Amino acid sequence: GDAMGMNMISKGVQHVLDYLEEDFPDMDVVSISGNFCSDKKSAAVNWIEGRGKSVVCEAIIREEVVEKVLDTNVQSLVELNVIKNLAGSAVAGALGGFNAHASNIVSAIFIATGQDPAQNVESSQCITMLEAVNGGRDLHISVTMPPIEV
């Protein structure tokens, strides 16, 4: 139920076309897909409506971890996210690319689990949000990925 199902849709359409051909033998089939599915292409429809599985992940990272492991502070990370991931991506005209490198993670998981790595194009559409919480001490991070195509 979570699969985006393009292969099954294509097979189903082919069966319908085979059935219709019995009554319309002169029928010319131009294409099975009109490409609205935007398979293996970044598209606004997938960013807005989702496709496959839509996922939101979030966590709170304690200030001590940010400072010790990441060698920075919470406020600097929040500012960097706004400047780089949000504003920088918007200026570039990114479509669902408001993140640092979601595609690297998606590709690695797809390859490791036998998924089609070409689905990385739309599956890595992602927005990363950071905010200071608990009086500005800790970091809340959320990642929203509307079209993970499995």
C-alpha positions as CSV (number, residue, x, y, z in Angstrom):
1,G,0.0,0.0,0.0
2,D,3.0,2.3,0.4
3,A,4.5,1.7,-3.0
4,M,4.0,4.4,-5.6
5,G,3.1,1.7,-8.1
6,M,4.1,3.0,-11.6
7,N,5.0,-0.5,-12.9
8,M,1.6,-1.9,-11.8
9,I,-0.2,1.1,-13.3
10,S,1.7,0.6,-16.6
11,K,0.8,-3.1,-16.6
12,G,-2.8,-2.3,-15.9
13,V,-3.0,0.3,-18.7
14,Q,-1.5,-2.2,-21.1
15,H,-4.2,-4.7,-20.2
16,V,-6.9,-2.1,-20.8
17,L,-5.4,-1.2,-24.1
18,D,-5.3,-4.9,-25.2
19,Y,-9.0,-5.2,-24.3
20,L,-9.9,-2.0,-26.2
21,E,-8.0,-3.2,-29.2
22,E,-10.5,-6.0,-29.6
23,D,-13.3,-3.4,-30.3
24,F,-11.0,-0.8,-32.0
25,P,-8.5,-2.8,-34.1
26,D,-7.3,0.4,-35.9
27,M,-6.5,2.1,-32.6
28,D,-3.0,3.8,-32.5
29,V,-1.4,3.8,-29.1
30,V,1.0,6.7,-28.8
31,S,2.2,6.1,-25.3
32,I,1.1,4.3,-22.1
33,S,2.1,7.2,-20.0
34,G,1.5,10.9,-20.5
35,N,4.5,11.7,-18.1
36,F,2.3,13.4,-15.6
37,C,3.6,10.8,-13.3
38,S,7.0,12.6,-13.6
39,D,8.8,9.3,-13.0
40,K,12.4,9.9,-12.2
41,K,12.0,13.7,-12.6
42,S,11.7,16.4,-10.0
43,A,8.2,17.9,-10.2
44,A,6.0,20.3,-8.3
45,V,3.0,17.9,-8.3
46,N,5.1,15.4,-6.2
47,W,6.4,18.1,-3.9
48,I,2.8,19.4,-3.3
49,E,0.7,16.2,-3.2
50,G,3.4,13.6,-2.3
51,R,4.0,10.4,-4.1
52,G,4.8,7.0,-2.7
53,K,5.3,7.5,1.0
54,S,5.3,11.0,2.7
55,V,7.6,11.1,5.7
56,V,8.3,13.6,8.5
57,C,11.1,12.9,10.9
58,E,12.1,15.1,13.9
59,A,14.4,15.1,16.8
60,I,15.7,17.3,19.6
61,I,19.5,17.4,19.8
62,R,20.8,18.6,23.2
63,E,23.1,21.6,23.3
64,E,26.0,19.5,24.7
65,V,25.9,17.2,21.6
66,V,25.7,20.1,19.2
67,E,28.8,21.7,20.8
68,K,30.8,18.5,21.4
69,V,30.0,16.4,18.3
70,L,29.3,19.1,15.7
71,D,31.8,21.7,17.1
72,T,29.3,24.6,16.8
73,N,26.3,26.1,18.7
74,V,22.6,25.8,18.3
75,Q,22.1,29.4,17.1
76,S,24.7,29.1,14.4
77,L,23.1,26.0,13.0
78,V,19.7,27.6,12.9
79,E,21.1,30.7,11.1
80,L,23.0,28.5,8.6
81,N,19.9,26.5,7.8
82,V,17.9,29.7,7.0
83,I,20.8,31.2,4.9
84,K,21.9,28.0,3.1
85,N,19.0,25.5,2.9
86,L,16.1,27.8,2.8
87,A,17.2,31.1,1.2
88,G,20.0,29.7,-0.9
89,S,17.8,27.0,-2.3
90,A,15.0,29.5,-3.0
91,V,17.4,31.8,-4.9
92,A,18.6,28.9,-6.9
93,G,15.0,28.0,-7.8
94,A,15.3,24.6,-6.1
95,L,12.2,22.3,-6.4
96,G,12.0,20.5,-3.1
97,G,15.7,20.9,-2.5
98,F,15.6,22.9,0.8
99,N,18.0,20.6,2.5
100,A,21.8,20.0,2.7
101,H,22.2,16.6,1.0
102,A,19.1,14.4,1.4
103,S,19.9,12.8,-2.0
104,N,23.1,11.1,-0.6
105,I,21.1,9.4,2.2
106,V,18.2,8.4,-0.1
107,S,20.6,7.0,-2.7
108,A,22.5,5.0,-0.1
109,I,19.4,3.5,1.4
110,F,17.9,2.7,-2.0
111,I,21.0,0.9,-3.2
112,A,21.3,-1.0,0.1
113,T,17.7,-2.1,0.0
114,G,17.4,-2.9,-3.7
115,Q,15.3,0.0,-4.7
116,D,15.7,1.8,-8.0
117,P,18.4,4.4,-7.3
118,A,17.1,6.5,-10.2
119,Q,14.1,7.3,-8.0
120,N,16.5,9.4,-6.0
121,V,15.6,12.4,-8.2
122,E,12.2,12.9,-6.8
123,S,12.5,10.9,-3.6
124,S,15.1,13.3,-2.2
125,Q,12.8,16.3,-2.4
126,C,13.1,17.5,1.2
127,I,12.8,20.5,3.5
128,T,14.9,20.7,6.6
129,M,13.8,23.0,9.4
130,L,15.9,23.9,12.5
131,E,14.8,25.9,15.5
132,A,16.2,26.6,19.0
133,V,14.1,25.1,21.7
134,N,14.2,24.9,25.5
135,G,15.2,28.5,26.0
136,G,17.5,28.4,23.0
137,R,19.7,25.7,24.4
138,D,18.7,22.7,22.4
139,L,18.1,22.1,18.6
140,H,14.9,20.9,17.2
141,I,15.3,19.5,13.7
142,S,12.6,18.3,11.3
143,V,12.9,16.8,7.9
144,T,9.8,16.6,5.6
145,M,10.0,14.4,2.5
146,P,6.7,14.3,0.6
147,P,7.6,11.9,-2.3
148,I,9.7,8.9,-1.2
149,E,9.1,6.4,-4.0
150,V,9.6,2.8,-3.0
